[in-house]
Amino acid sequence: MTKVAEIVGMAAMLHAEGCRTRRERLWRALAGRWPENTPIVLADPLHLRYLAGFWVDPFHLGADFGGVLLLRPDGHTTLYHDTRLPADVTQAHVDERVPLTWYDGQSPGQGPRRLMLHPAVVQAGGRIHDALGDPLAPLLHTTLADLRRTKDPDEIELLRQCMAATAAGHHWARQNVRPGMTELEVHQGIWKACVDVCGRAVVVYGDFAVSPGMSRRGGPPTRNVLQTGDLLILDFSVVLGGYRSDFTNTLAVGGRPTAEQQRLFDHCILALQAGEAQLRAGQACQTVYDAVRQVFDAVGLAGQFPHHAGHGLGLSHPEAPFFVRQSHETLRRGDVVTLEPGVYVEGVGGIRIEHNYLVTDTGFERLSPHTIALV
């Protein structure tokens, strides 16, 4: 088994201790702001993943259905879910799990499947506190989003698995992309490489697109046939346990970039390095963005850099913090972020590169292990 397969072969799930720590942290953050002696009732999939490791496999017939998590002030947790969900849900880290039978395959289903969890919600007080119509939803969503920025060790471990799988996809592309393939064939090869190291079907999404310049900076794969001289942007993510990677390389199809394509690539490398020099806890996100943009501005390419310089990453994509021209956030120890400089010149092509990083007090640890190169 290769080193990558060993990393990804680990159980793609959060740890019990990490989930317990995050629930305790939530209660502390809500102290004095949450109704006294009131349990928290949650149903948002992100919250159930973060606080209990409850993950529904997207390739399962129960993928559109989730659960309800009850957090009592004394720390006790109860998870309610449909019995027809994949076996992975039995590994959720809770004190009590209550599976409910909607359909047993022998008799008709018990009404609309969406209502299966309704009795549990009524029993818990009749409210789902992170449902957008609930008065307490803004408090819960903002508090949990803020807590999620500081990644725990089990989250970092899971993100490393996502990134190892993604790197396998990039490695396949560097070895196999050639003129005459379609974008769809490239996507299929990358997906298979990711699946092979994960040992199971996984979601692989993102950009698999030839970029002629500003008119197409990315997008899903199509039947477009790759030609010698094209610039192929591969900016994709692998999802494991709800967590995800997000890093990029651009390939010169045919292996012979023009002098102008190489010049654009070299400036992207310099912009990436400028952003890295600013990555550390306490640094303003505006400063990181400005460092990236100034590299392009110095050579008259700022107008060809139309997007953010990076963003936070974890259970969603993107998430705080954001490296943008009007940023107001500050980096924290434990942030996982991307840097993704890109320039797009019509008639020459578009280039984007990207790494993922764990922010530390003194700098960063680069998490994405792929090679960034045109050939």
C-alpha positions in Angstrom: 0.0 0.0 0.0 1.4 3.5 -0.9 1.9 6.2 1.6 -1.1 8.1 0.2 -3.3 5.0 0.5 -2.2 4.5 4.1 -3.2 8.1 5.0 -6.5 8.0 3.3 -7.2 4.4 4.5 -7.6 5.7 8.0 -11.2 5.9 9.2 -12.6 9.1 7.7 -14.4 10.3 10.7 -14.1 12.7 13.7 -13.2 11.4 17.1 -15.4 11.1 20.2 -13.2 13.3 22.3 -13.1 16.0 19.6 -16.9 16.0 19.3 -17.3 16.2 23.1 -14.8 19.1 23.3 -16.7 21.0 20.6 -20.0 20.6 22.4 -18.5 21.8 25.6 -17.1 24.8 23.8 -20.5 25.6 22.3 -22.1 25.6 25.8 -19.4 27.9 27.1 -19.8 30.3 24.1 -23.6 30.4 24.7 -23.3 31.0 28.5 -25.6 33.9 29.6 -27.2 34.0 26.1 -29.1 30.7 26.0 -32.4 30.2 27.8 -31.6 28.5 31.2 -32.2 24.8 31.4 -33.1 24.6 27.8 -31.6 21.8 25.6 -30.4 22.7 22.1 -32.1 20.9 19.2 -30.2 20.8 16.0 -30.9 19.4 12.5 -28.5 21.3 10.2 -26.2 18.7 8.6 -23.1 20.9 9.2 -23.9 21.1 12.9 -24.5 17.4 13.3 -21.2 16.6 11.5 -19.3 19.1 13.6 -20.7 18.2 17.0 -21.4 14.5 16.7 -19.6 13.2 13.6 -23.0 12.4 12.0 -22.4 11.9 8.3 -24.8 10.5 5.7 -23.0 9.0 2.7 -24.0 11.0 -0.4 -24.0 7.8 -2.5 -26.6 6.1 -0.3 -30.4 6.1 -1.0 -30.9 7.9 2.3 -28.6 10.8 1.3 -31.3 13.4 1.4 -32.3 12.6 5.0 -30.6 13.4 8.2 -31.2 13.4 11.9 -32.0 15.5 14.9 -29.4 16.1 17.7 -30.5 17.0 21.2 -27.9 18.6 23.5 -28.8 18.8 27.1 -27.2 21.4 29.4 -25.8 18.5 31.5 -23.8 17.3 28.5 -25.9 14.3 27.5 -26.5 14.0 23.8 -29.2 12.1 22.0 -29.3 11.5 18.2 -32.6 10.6 16.4 -32.4 9.2 12.9 -34.2 7.0 10.3 -33.2 3.3 10.4 -32.8 3.4 6.6 -29.7 5.6 6.6 -26.2 4.1 5.8 -24.3 2.2 8.5 -21.9 5.1 8.9 -24.4 7.0 11.0 -24.1 4.4 13.7 -20.6 5.6 14.3 -21.8 9.1 15.4 -20.3 10.2 18.8 -23.3 10.6 21.1 -24.4 9.2 24.4 -27.7 7.9 23.1 -28.8 7.0 19.6 -32.5 6.5 18.8 -33.2 4.9 15.4 -36.7 5.3 14.2 -38.4 3.0 11.7 -40.1 4.7 8.8 -40.2 1.8 6.3 -39.2 -1.8 7.0 -39.5 -3.1 3.4 -42.5 -5.3 4.4 -45.2 -2.7 5.1 -46.0 0.8 3.8 -43.9 3.7 4.9 -45.2 5.6 8.0 -46.4 8.7 6.1 -44.0 11.2 4.4 -40.4 10.4 5.2 -39.7 14.0 6.1 -42.1 13.7 9.0 -40.3 10.6 10.6 -38.4 12.9 13.0 -41.4 15.1 13.9 -42.4 13.2 17.1 -38.8 13.5 18.4 -38.9 17.3 17.8 -42.2 17.6 19.5 -40.9 15.6 22.5 -37.9 17.9 22.7 -40.0 21.0 22.9 -41.4 21.5 19.4 -38.5 23.6 18.0 -35.4 23.0 15.9 -33.2 25.9 17.1 -31.0 26.0 14.0 -34.0 26.1 11.6 -33.9 29.5 9.9 -37.4 30.5 11.2 -36.5 29.9 14.8 -35.7 33.1 16.9 -32.5 31.5 18.3 -31.2 30.4 14.8 -29.0 33.5 14.2 -27.3 33.1 17.6 -26.6 29.4 17.0 -25.4 29.8 13.4 -23.1 32.7 14.1 -21.7 31.1 17.3 -21.0 27.8 15.6 -19.5 29.4 12.5 -17.1 31.3 14.7 -16.2 28.2 16.7 -15.6 26.2 13.5 -12.7 28.5 12.4 -10.4 27.0 15.0 -9.8 23.4 13.8 -9.3 20.6 16.3 -6.8 17.8 15.9 -9.4 15.3 14.6 -10.6 17.8 12.1 -7.0 18.4 10.9 -6.5 14.6 10.6 -9.6 14.3 8.4 -8.6 17.3 6.3 -5.2 15.6 5.7 -7.0 12.5 4.4 -9.1 14.7 2.0 -5.9 16.4 0.8 -4.0 13.2 0.3 -6.8 11.9 -1.9 -6.9 15.1 -3.9 -3.2 15.0 -4.4 -3.6 11.5 -5.9 -6.0 13.1 -8.5 -3.5 15.8 -9.3 -0.8 13.2 -9.7 -2.9 11.2 -12.1 -3.5 14.4 -14.2 0.2 15.3 -14.4 0.9 11.8 -15.6 -2.0 11.3 -18.0 -3.5 14.5 -19.5 -2.8 14.8 -23.2 -4.2 16.4 -26.3 -7.3 14.7 -27.7 -8.8 13.9 -24.3 -12.0 15.6 -23.3 -12.5 17.5 -20.1 -14.9 14.7 -19.0 -12.3 12.1 -19.6 -9.9 14.1 -17.4 -12.5 14.3 -14.7 -13.2 10.6 -14.9 -9.5 9.7 -14.5 -9.1 12.1 -11.6 -12.2 10.7 -9.9 -11.0 7.1 -10.3 -7.6 8.0 -8.9 -9.2 9.6 -5.8 -11.6 6.7 -5.4 -8.7 4.1 -5.6 -6.9 5.6 -2.7 -10.0 6.2 -0.6 -11.3 2.6 -1.2 -14.9 3.9 -1.6 -16.9 6.2 -3.8 -16.3 9.8 -2.9 -17.5 13.2 -4.1 -15.0 15.0 -6.3 -16.2 18.4 -7.4 -14.7 21.6 -8.8 -13.2 23.0 -12.0 -11.9 20.8 -14.8 -11.8 23.3 -17.6 -9.7 24.7 -20.3 -9.4 28.4 -19.8 -8.8 30.6 -22.9 -8.7 33.6 -20.5 -11.2 35.8 -18.7 -14.2 34.4 -20.7 -13.9 31.0 -18.9 -12.0 30.8 -15.6 -13.2 27.3 -14.7 -16.3 25.3 -14.6 -17.5 21.6 -14.7 -16.0 19.3 -17.3 -17.6 19.2 -20.7 -17.0 17.3 -24.0 -14.5 20.0 -25.0 -11.5 18.3 -26.5 -8.1 19.4 -25.2 -5.7 20.9 -27.7 -1.9 21.3 -27.6 -1.3 24.7 -26.1 -4.5 24.8 -23.9 -4.2 25.7 -20.3 -6.3 23.3 -18.2 -7.3 24.5 -14.8 -7.8 21.7 -12.3 -9.3 23.2 -9.1 -11.1 20.4 -7.2 -12.1 19.0 -3.8 -12.5 15.6 -2.3 -15.2 15.2 0.4 -14.7 12.8 3.3 -16.9 12.8 6.3 -18.3 16.2 5.3 -14.8 17.8 5.3 -13.1 18.9 2.1 -9.9 19.9 0.4 -9.6 22.6 -2.2 -6.3 23.1 -4.2 -5.4 23.8 -7.7 -2.8 23.3 -10.5 -2.9 24.4 -14.1 -1.4 22.2 -16.8 -0.1 23.2 -20.2 -1.7 20.6 -22.5 1.0 19.0 -24.6 3.7 20.0 -22.2 5.0 23.1 -24.1 3.8 26.3 -22.6 4.4 29.5 -24.5 6.7 32.2 -23.1 3.7 34.3 -22.2 2.0 31.4 -20.5 5.2 30.7 -18.5 5.4 34.4 -17.6 1.8 34.4 -16.2 2.6 31.2 -14.3 5.8 32.6 -12.8 3.9 35.7 -11.5 1.3 33.4 -9.9 4.1 31.6 -8.1 5.4 34.9 -6.8 1.9 36.0 -5.7 1.5 32.7 -3.8 4.8 33.2 -2.1 3.9 36.8 -1.2 0.6 35.6 0.4 2.4 32.9 2.3 4.8 35.4 3.8 1.8 37.1 5.5 0.1 33.9 6.8 0.2 33.8 10.6 -2.2 34.2 13.5 -3.0 37.9 14.2 -2.4 39.1 10.6 -5.2 41.0 8.9 -6.8 39.1 6.0 -6.7 42.4 4.0 -2.9 42.3 4.3 -2.8 38.8 2.8 -5.0 39.8 -0.1 -3.0 43.0 -0.7 0.3 41.0 -0.8 -1.1 38.7 -3.5 -2.6 41.5 -5.5 0.5 43.8 -5.4 2.5 41.2 -7.3 0.1 41.4 -10.2 -0.3 45.1 -9.9 3.5 45.6 -10.2 3.5 44.0 -13.7 0.2 45.4 -14.9 -1.9 42.2 -14.3 -4.1 43.3 -11.4 -7.0 43.7 -13.8 -6.6 40.1 -14.8 -6.9 38.9 -11.2 -10.7 39.1 -10.7 -11.4 36.9 -7.6 -10.5 36.4 -4.0 -6.9 35.5 -3.0 -8.2 32.7 -0.8 -10.6 31.7 1.9 -11.3 29.4 4.8 -12.0 25.7 4.4 -13.5 22.9 6.4 -17.0 21.7 6.5 -18.1 24.1 3.8 -16.4 25.8 0.9 -15.7 28.6 1.1 -16.1 29.7 4.7 -14.5 32.4 6.9 -12.0 33.9 6.8 -11.9 35.5 3.3 -8.9 37.1 1.6 -10.7 39.8 -0.4 -10.3 43.5 -1.2 -12.6 44.6 1.5 -11.8 42.1 4.2 -12.4 42.9 7.9 -11.2 39.6 9.5 -8.0 38.6 11.2 -6.3 35.2 11.0 -6.4 32.9 14.0 -4.3 30.0 15.1 -6.2 26.9 13.8 -7.6 28.5 10.7 -7.4 26.3 7.6 -7.2 28.5 4.6 -6.4 28.5 0.9 -4.3 30.9 -1.2 -5.3 30.9 -4.9 -3.8 33.5 -7.1 -4.9 33.5 -10.7 -4.6 35.6 -13.9 -6.6 35.2 -17.1 -5.5 36.8 -20.4 -7.8 36.2 -23.4 -5.9 34.6 -26.2 -3.1 33.4 -23.9 -5.1 31.5 -21.3 -6.0 31.4 -17.7 -3.8 30.1 -14.9 -4.7 29.5 -11.2 -2.7 27.8 -8.6 -3.6 27.0 -5.0 -2.3 25.5 -1.7 -4.1 24.8 1.6 -2.6 25.8 4.9 -3.0 25.5 8.7 -2.4 28.8 10.3 0.0 28.8 13.3 1.2 31.5 15.7 4.4 32.0 13.8 3.3 31.1 10.2 1.7 28.1 8.6 1.9 24.5 7.8 1.2 23.7 4.2 -1.3 20.8 4.1 -1.7 20.3 0.3 1.0 17.9 -0.9 0.6 18.2 -4.7 3.0 19.5 -7.3 2.3 22.9 -8.8 3.8 23.1 -12.3 2.7 23.7 -15.9 4.3 20.5 -17.1 
